[in-house]
Amino acid sequence: MAVIGVNGGYDLFDYFDGINVCPPKYVISFDAGVTKEITDAYRQWIKTYKVLLSLLIAILGDEAIEYVVGSKTAYEACTHLYDRYAIVSRIRINHLKIELHTIKKGTDCIENYLLRLKHLKDQLLAARENISKNDLIVAALAGLLAEYNMIRTVIVAQESLITLKEFRAQLLSAERTAEELPYFI
């Protein structure tokens, strides 16, 4: 049975990040030097890395599998995946920033609009681009329809910063008010 490690895993992550490298294949003795006998550590390492590589391949989608075919180790497979998916180009970052600054609420409800904004923010954060809470609020306010002019004015005129939770609550309240207005007119 595997022992759960300090980080909550089964002490296997080192196979994926390259820390756990393949041990010497052959037994080395003082008398004979390198022998033809294979070490137990090597056998165990090969067994584990093959299982991990097979698991990785089994859980990947068709597009991602193309990047790991031919990998000899789990580390090599992860490196290929990282090279493909984790490194975000400057062009992609600029596109995400433009999208953040030009996003419009349109016909979406406030919840969906805020989720779209969060998705953009998360993508930028994953690309190591810092987006402040205030930048997110300003982008959200800029994309609101005219029926939200009152709440936009109130939030922009506030001297102190509000939390994202407060911002969301105020927008939801304004949305409810906007939905009720046609019935009173």
GITA-V202876 format. One record per pair of residues at least 24 apart in sequence whose C-alpha atoms are under 8 Angstrom apart, sorted by sequence separation. I is the first residue (numbers start at 0). J is the second residue. D is the distance in Angstrom with one decimal. If there is no record, write none. Layout:
i j d
I J D
I J D
//
This chain:
i j d
21 45 7.7
48 72 6.3
49 73 7.8
52 76 7.6
95 119 6.5
48 73 6.2
113 139 7.5
147 173 6.9
95 122 7.7
96 123 7.7
133 160 7.5
136 163 7.6
147 174 7.9
95 123 6.9
132 162 7.8
136 166 7.6
147 177 7.8
92 123 6.7
132 163 7.1
146 177 6.7
14 48 6.8
92 126 7.2
92 128 7.9
102 138 7.5
103 139 8.0
101 138 7.5
102 139 7.7
100 138 5.4
103 141 7.7
104 142 5.6
105 143 7.7
87 126 5.9
99 138 6.4
103 142 4.0
104 143 5.4
105 144 7.2
86 126 7.4
101 141 7.9
102 142 5.6
103 143 6.2
104 144 6.9
85 126 7.8
100 141 7.8
101 142 6.9
103 144 7.9
113 167 7.9
17 74 5.4
15 73 5.2
16 74 5.6
14 73 6.2
15 74 4.2
14 74 6.0
15 75 7.8
16 77 7.5
109 170 6.9
110 171 7.8
15 77 6.2
109 171 6.4
109 174 7.0
108 174 7.9
//
